[in-house]
Amino acid sequence: MLTRRHFVMTTTALFSAPIAGPAFASTWSTEAQKQAWDAQVTPPDFDLMTSNPWGIHPRLMPARVASKDGLVPGDIHVDAIARYLYFIEEGGTAMRYGVAIGRGDLYEAGTFKIRRKVRWPHWVPTRSMIEREPEIYSKFADGMPPGPENALGSRALYLYLGERDTYLRIHGTPQPWSIGSRASSGCVRMVMAQINELYPRVKLGATAFLHPAEDAVTAQS
């Protein structure tokens, strides 16, 4: 397990739901509907780095920053302590976005492959989510159709270990006020208008590094 000192040194050097089944057959959205939803969740005259009708803390707004030589363009790094997601670009830069991560011990650090991408996805809570908080999730046991109120929001990047779906996602959220906090059931949340901008830049097969959160790196300090 990483110590706090190792993790802080590393990050400082680096940077200055299950697939829907037949039950959803009647809820697939059309391209026109997806475009209408995109317009609904995107502020007028949207500018990625300055538009902030959600009241997000300024430090969590998107910014282009320097990245260390040798990082692979197209990969994603999530700094769970600072609540940042970095998308590595060509030429030694990275786009940095504010995120929310899993609360308590629900956040899972690791190295994953992005093997599936979905615009306006369906969502089904996992069995463990229903067992853990039935009062919240049991009503969605048959799934939630896509739309601005869907738990996965407007876009979802599906994280795999080998060929196994981990049920971890990097996704949009209908709760933008949660950005910067530990709020989810394990996934990494982004503002919908911001992940909409990131989504087409992420290629299938890209690697997502979810670095440890503060509770993990202090365990042996």
C-alpha positions in Angstrom: 0.0 0.0 0.0 1.2 3.5 -0.8 2.2 5.8 2.0 1.1 9.4 2.1 4.7 10.5 1.4 5.0 8.2 -1.7 1.7 9.3 -3.1 2.2 13.0 -2.6 5.6 12.7 -4.3 4.1 10.8 -7.1 1.2 13.1 -7.9 3.3 16.2 -7.5 5.7 14.8 -10.1 2.9 13.9 -12.5 1.0 17.1 -12.5 1.9 20.9 -11.9 -23.8 -0.4 -14.1 -24.5 -3.5 -15.6 -25.3 -3.4 -19.4 -28.9 -2.8 -20.0 -31.0 -5.8 -21.0 -34.3 -6.4 -22.8 -36.2 -4.6 -20.0 -35.0 -1.4 -21.7 -36.3 -2.2 -25.1 -38.9 0.6 -25.0 -36.6 3.2 -23.5 -33.8 3.5 -26.1 -33.4 7.2 -26.9 -33.3 8.6 -30.4 -30.5 10.8 -31.7 -32.8 13.8 -31.6 -33.6 13.1 -27.9 -29.9 12.8 -27.1 -29.2 16.2 -28.8 -32.1 17.8 -26.9 -30.8 16.5 -23.6 -27.3 17.7 -24.4 -28.7 21.2 -25.0 -30.7 20.9 -21.7 -27.5 20.2 -19.6 -25.2 22.6 -21.4 -25.3 26.3 -20.3 -25.9 29.0 -22.9 -22.7 30.1 -24.5 -20.9 27.3 -22.7 -17.1 27.8 -22.2 -15.4 24.8 -20.7 -13.0 26.8 -18.5 -15.2 29.6 -17.4 -18.9 28.6 -17.4 -20.0 27.8 -13.9 -23.7 28.1 -13.2 -23.4 25.2 -10.8 -21.3 27.2 -8.3 -18.4 24.8 -8.3 -15.3 25.9 -6.3 -12.9 27.8 -8.7 -10.1 25.3 -8.1 -12.3 22.5 -9.4 -13.0 24.2 -12.7 -11.4 22.7 -15.8 -7.9 23.9 -16.6 -5.0 23.0 -18.9 -1.9 22.2 -16.9 1.6 20.8 -17.4 2.2 17.0 -17.2 5.3 15.0 -16.7 7.2 13.7 -19.7 6.5 10.1 -20.4 2.8 10.0 -19.5 0.7 8.4 -22.3 -1.5 10.8 -24.3 -5.1 9.7 -24.1 -4.8 8.1 -20.6 -6.7 9.3 -17.6 -5.4 9.8 -14.1 -7.7 10.5 -11.1 -6.1 12.2 -8.1 -8.6 11.1 -5.5 -7.2 13.3 -2.8 -7.4 16.6 -4.7 -10.5 15.4 -6.5 -9.0 15.9 -10.0 -9.3 14.0 -13.2 -6.4 14.5 -15.7 -6.7 13.7 -19.4 -3.2 13.5 -20.8 -2.7 15.4 -24.0 0.0 15.5 -26.6 2.8 18.0 -26.1 3.2 17.7 -22.3 -0.1 19.1 -21.2 -3.2 17.7 -19.5 -6.8 18.8 -19.1 -7.8 18.8 -15.5 -11.4 18.5 -14.3 -12.9 18.5 -10.8 -14.6 15.3 -9.8 -16.4 13.6 -7.0 -15.3 10.1 -5.9 -16.8 7.2 -3.9 -17.6 7.8 -0.3 -16.0 5.8 2.6 -14.4 2.6 1.4 -16.5 2.5 -1.8 -13.8 4.2 -3.8 -11.6 1.6 -5.5 -8.1 2.6 -6.6 -6.5 0.6 -9.4 -5.5 0.6 -13.1 -8.4 0.0 -15.5 -9.1 -0.1 -19.2 -11.9 1.8 -20.8 -13.7 -0.8 -22.9 -17.1 0.7 -23.4 -18.4 4.2 -23.9 -22.1 5.3 -23.9 -23.9 8.5 -24.7 -26.9 9.0 -22.4 -26.7 5.5 -20.8 -29.2 3.5 -19.0 -28.4 2.7 -15.4 -29.0 -0.3 -13.1 -27.8 -0.3 -9.5 -25.7 -3.2 -8.5 -26.9 -5.9 -6.2 -24.6 -4.7 -3.5 -25.9 -1.1 -3.8 -29.5 -2.4 -3.3 -28.5 -4.5 -0.3 -26.5 -1.7 1.3 -29.1 1.0 0.8 -32.5 -0.6 -0.2 -34.4 2.6 0.7 -32.5 4.5 -2.1 -31.9 1.9 -4.7 -34.5 -0.9 -4.6 -37.0 1.2 -6.6 -34.5 1.3 -9.4 -33.8 -2.5 -9.4 -35.3 -2.8 -12.9 -33.2 0.1 -14.1 -33.5 3.8 -14.9 -33.9 5.0 -18.5 -31.5 7.7 -19.9 -32.1 11.3 -19.4 -30.8 14.3 -17.4 -32.0 12.7 -14.1 -30.3 9.4 -14.7 -27.6 8.6 -12.2 -25.0 8.2 -14.9 -25.9 11.5 -16.5 -25.0 12.3 -20.1 -21.9 10.1 -20.7 -20.3 7.1 -19.2 -16.9 5.5 -19.5 -16.9 1.9 -18.4 -13.9 0.6 -16.5 -12.7 -3.0 -16.9 -10.0 -5.3 -15.4 -9.1 -7.5 -18.3 -12.4 -8.6 -19.8 -14.3 -8.1 -16.6 -16.6 -5.2 -16.1 -15.9 -3.7 -12.7 -19.1 -1.7 -12.6 -17.0 1.3 -11.9 -17.7 4.3 -14.2 -16.4 7.7 -15.0 -19.7 9.5 -15.7 -21.8 12.6 -15.6 -23.9 13.4 -12.6 -27.3 15.2 -12.1 -25.8 16.4 -8.8 -23.1 18.8 -9.9 -23.0 20.3 -6.3 -21.3 17.0 -5.3 -18.1 17.8 -7.3 -15.1 17.9 -4.9 -16.6 15.6 -2.4 -16.8 11.9 -1.6 -20.4 11.2 -2.6 -20.8 8.3 -5.0 -21.1 4.5 -4.6 -17.7 4.1 -6.1 -17.7 5.8 -9.4 -16.0 9.0 -10.5 -18.5 11.8 -11.2 -18.1 14.8 -13.5 -20.3 17.8 -14.5 -22.3 16.7 -17.5 -21.4 19.6 -19.8 -17.7 18.9 -18.9 -17.7 15.1 -19.5 -19.6 15.8 -22.8 -16.5 17.7 -23.9 -14.1 15.0 -22.7 -16.0 12.0 -24.0 -15.1 12.2 -27.7 -11.4 12.6 -26.8 -11.3 9.3 -24.9 -10.5 6.3 -27.0 -11.6 2.7 -26.3 -8.7 0.9 -24.8 -7.3 3.9 -23.0 -6.0 3.3 -19.5 -7.6 5.0 -16.4 -5.4 5.2 -13.3 -7.5 5.7 -10.2 -4.9 6.7 -7.5 -5.6 6.0 -3.8 -7.7 8.2 -1.7 -6.6 9.8 1.5 -7.7 7.1 3.8 -5.7 4.5 1.9 -2.5 6.5 1.7 -2.6 7.3 5.5 -3.2 3.7 6.6 0.6 3.1 7.1 1.7 6.6 7.8 
